[in-house]
């Protein structure tokens, strides 16, 4: 009698849960008892019918709530039982019982749940399944029940479609009618989604013709959907979901057409923009299903509605919906058979209406509606071949005539745009290969007018003086070129020559910009022809332009090269040629070094842009044909040779620019290629002076470029450096002795890269131990060692620390602590701050970055930040005024490079564990509160870069911790005001600082509580007046915006 | 002193995204304000903004002008004298509207009116950028 006990316990607990205070405990008990019963049944220790027997007295109890509890228990057990435990016989009994409970109001919900559970289990026979809807229709007025009951009913229906479609089909019209009654008046969005889906199932599978109108009415009354989800969207149903399902019902069957078309027309002409959009979207969805003939009687009214929408479109979504509806209607009408007694086909009568109106608009001298008219005709023409042919053949002559007869260039431009639209429409219809067939361009209406159009556009583009017309013509020519088999080869060449002439013209003109935009598209479609006509001409023009030393033409040609290199087929050739031009430029003795460097810099910048784009695009290998290793070698050789053979020193920044390109190109090579490249560089001979004197480089320029290759190589590449310890020691001595910053940086990067990536080298750890011992004690901590020497060593020291720190080696953090201690050193303070910046920032030349295959542990920056911050904060507190700056710089570097999320959630583990927002906020605030005094102090130091970094952090605080800012508001606002004044520009407040200060001032008004700000309002609005007259436009703009924000009424803008 | 080249373009930038009091569209979208209709004389610190009401009997013309006036009051340096007028021939009561918009006292009095200021601020909302990089 175990089960009896469990049942009693479950029922008692349930009653307790409903009544008593210890509701939660009782509910848990009920649940446990329930699980026990289910387990018993599943394990075969008890039979289901036994349970019913036990429940007997409860199920027939006079108290309705007792009865309900009994049925609920039964349903809950059913939901947990396995199929095998319910015999056919007991299933029949149970189903009959549950169905009979449907006339007992309180028991309806659990009874339905039980039925759904049995359906899910699949234990009911076909007849019993069909009894469920019949019984529901007979017994229940579903809409009088609560949402959950209605939801269950819909789910039962959905399940039935799945389980017993033939049964439902037999029920047929009876089910449809019942469903209509069940659904009528439904308001809950979750239920409506189900109801709409059911309606689709009905139209697809059942015979609903008798009730088609009723079914349509009961669904369409929700059109247009105006539902707005509750805050936080507890149901997970959006208006768009409902809209999509509703639209799917309406467009699911042709039988709805007679009822739908008039009402859709009514909605399409209503006043509400969203109703109109929904109606037009529905028209677009229904047209293919209903067929053109359904719309034919109302076609002119639909056209009027859509035309109005196009001309007075409230927003682009409506415009797009209208265009799509036009297109779909034209498509549907294209296959509609004409009535026998009419002359024009349905399609022609629709298009005639449309063309007539559009041509009328185009004839209007002001051409206000020309653009929408062009788009309308384009949409209609792209629907089908007959539509395309009809629209274009009817309108093209008229438009061409208008262009010929009209002298106003702006009007001709508008008409050319329309012609361009036609070419696109034509391409959409005729340009796509037919399934299983070839292109069918012969019927294309544009083909017949090809010569006339081509002449017109070329003439406009070449000779007209009105620039917008030229641009529009180029666009049209581009579209003609992209249409397969439209232009003859010689005509294609004409288009490319035209493009070339624009590309080589003055930069920063509209034509040049348009040409830059068109170049990759056109060259991508015709790469061979582009190579022949455009690319070689652009490259050939370069040396001449460089020789003339005028920046604009050089830039123009380089921009053209950049645009063309977006086509992967052309890229290798362009890159190779640019490197060639660079080599000639730099080795030309006729030019003085400064001019040569200037030209070469422009070339390198362009090259870098191309390489970065290539690296990012990943298309079929960056250089399918170019020999990248050879290009790198020639770049290095030329640069080093030029640096050695001239008296004047080559600027470090120039070498770094070369190195940037070398680095990017190195990353494109395989490890084998990198190995042989490094070996080749090692033995390079410039003919002027040796670059390598075993065991290490002797030339600073060479060393830096070599480091760029080395630090961007894969760890698998072999290094031609002999013994690492000897190489490193010799490099350090030479770099420090030379006093060259470039040499030191080269050495630092080379050593750090090897330390991090190993490259199979021996003796690294011994070297580092030795280095740290001798140089830390001997140089860094020895104030008598000389400032330059100490700085060079510190640079190398920082890089080695970085190599360890990024892979979370504790030596890195120990070394960083030494650097932190040096912040107080008056000679090295600034350099130590830089050193910390080096460690936490990403190198622009790739050294020790992910891209350069460095060994980096996750969350390194966060860990490093947490390691340094306490030391920086403590040091700042104790530092003298002269020392404070170094700490602030260090802080600025840390803040600028640490991920913003880290800054805000410094203690994410705690917050996640506690899942307590309040606590998290307090921690965040405490963390930032520590920083705030330091931040504010650094805003008063006249250093633009320091201020910018700090303002970035302050901005974050304003957004994320406004309460904290409010506490300090009386310090912050005056500080920001004084920083935004041009009069204080000499205190390191350059335009970027002024803009940032103004933006934060605006952000404060939006984020910080207004009561804290109110006292400042008159002051801020008054003191911002001078900023409105700043010499820089960006500052004026920011000032105007911020002042407007402060004028707005509180608290929201 | 550095050159201060406040251009028509810059002034237009300040007023283009003001919302129309009646429609959810900006003055630029409705062609009420256009770049061609802004004149700036930087030497005399004089700005003339013309605007074109959508229809000649537009009852909102004064309100639109007031919005432009307030926006420029808040955003241009005070050394500028600003004239705001309806484009010639674009409004039935052109003269009256112009007089109202360029009379300091009447503008000040209008802005004393709480309700009116609210409407103006509502229209100016859209001209403000609230997003920060």
Interface residues (C-beta under 8 A of the other chain):
Chain A: X314 X955 X959 X999 X1000 X1002 X1003 X1006 X1025 X1026 X1028 X1029 X1031 X1033 X1036 X1037 X1040 X1041 X1043 X1044 X1045 X1047 X1048 X1049 X1053
Chain B: X1 X2 X3 X4 X5 X6 X10 X13 X14 X24 X71 X74 X75 X76 X77 X78 X79 X118 X121 X124 X125 X127 X128 X129 X130 X132 X133
